[in-house]
Amino acid sequence: VQLVESGGGLVQAGGSLSLSCAATGDTVCISHMGWYRQAPAKERELVATITSGAGTNYADSVKGRFTISRDNAKNTVYLQMSSLKPEDTAVYYCNARCPTAWGTFFNYWGQGTQVTVSS
């Protein structure tokens, strides 16, 4: 599975941005897709995930401001970000998870896209 992200960039606080991530390759295995982010000197953290059945999960810090969605036919996941804050500044990574025969998951990652929110 290969993940290609697009979107991101520079925006003022209070503004909006959209990210998208298209999966190619052996996409039939994908169950969850999602977004994680990593700010400088911090660990990578979950932003939001979505299952193939459109079940969603959000980090508390983005609830009510970010919306994740998924187009299964296009193998694409989206992240609509609004009311952005400077603390949302990070590299955002697309993630896709495929279950293994051992009951675990294998994670695939995109290359990352920078989101910068100026105050």
N, C-alpha and C positions, 0 to 999 in steps of 0.2 A: 504494500500500500504506500502510495506517495501522496503527500499533502502539500498543496500549493495555496498559500495565503495571499490575500490582497486587501487593500484598504489601509487604514492607519494614517499616521501623519501628525501634523501639529494643529492644535485647536486651543482656543481660549477656554478658560474655566466657564462652565455653564453651557458649553456647546455640545455638539453631537458628532459622532463618527460611526461608521459602519465597517465591520470586517467580514470577509467571506473566506471560506476555505473549501477547496474542491479536492475530493479524494479520487485517485485513479489507481488502477491495478486490481488486485484481488479484493475488491470492495465488498463482495458478498459476505465476508466474515465479520464486517463491522457491526458492532452492537451500539456502543456509546460513541458519541462525538462530543467535543467540547473545546473550551478555551481555558488556558492557564496563562499566568503572567509572572514576570520576574523583573523586579525593580533592582537598581544597582545595590549591591551588597546585601541583598535579601534572597531568601529561598523562593523557588518557584511555587506559586500558590494557585489553587483552583479559582476560576472565575465563574464558570457555568458549564453544565453538561446537559446533554439531551439524549434520550434513548431513541431507538428506531420507532418506538411507539409514541414519541413526543413527550415523554415524561421528562421534566426538567428539574434541575438542582442549581441553586445559586449560592455564591458566597454572601454572607450577611452584608458585607460592605458594598455590594452592588445591587442588592434587592431593591426593586422599584425604580431603578435607573437603567439597568441593562436588560435586554431581552435576547434570548437565544432561540433560534429557529433552525429548522432542518428541512431540506428538500431531498427526500430519499431517492427520487427518480434521477436527480442530478448528482447525488452523492456529495452534497454541499451543505455546509453548516454556516450559519450567519450569526453575527453578534451586533446588535444595534445598541449603541452606547449613547446615553443622553445625560444631561446634567453632570457633565464630566468635571472632575476635581483634579487639582494638581497631584494628589496622591494616587490617581489612576495611571500616572505616568509609569510606563514599563514596556518591556518587550512582551508582546502577546503571542502565545504559541497555540497553534491548533493541535488537537489531539484526537486520535481515533483508537478505539480499543477493540481487539478481536479476542474472543474467548479461546482458550486452549483446551486440549483434551484432558488436561490435568485439573481443570476447574479454576485455573487462573486466567489472567488477561495478558495479552501482549500489547504494548503501547507503541503507537506510531506518532511521530512528531513532525510538525512543519518546521520551516526554517526560522520562523519568528518575524514579526513585524512591529516596528516601533510606534508606540502611541505616546505623544508628548502633550501634556495639558499645561498651558501657561497660566499664571495667576494674574 
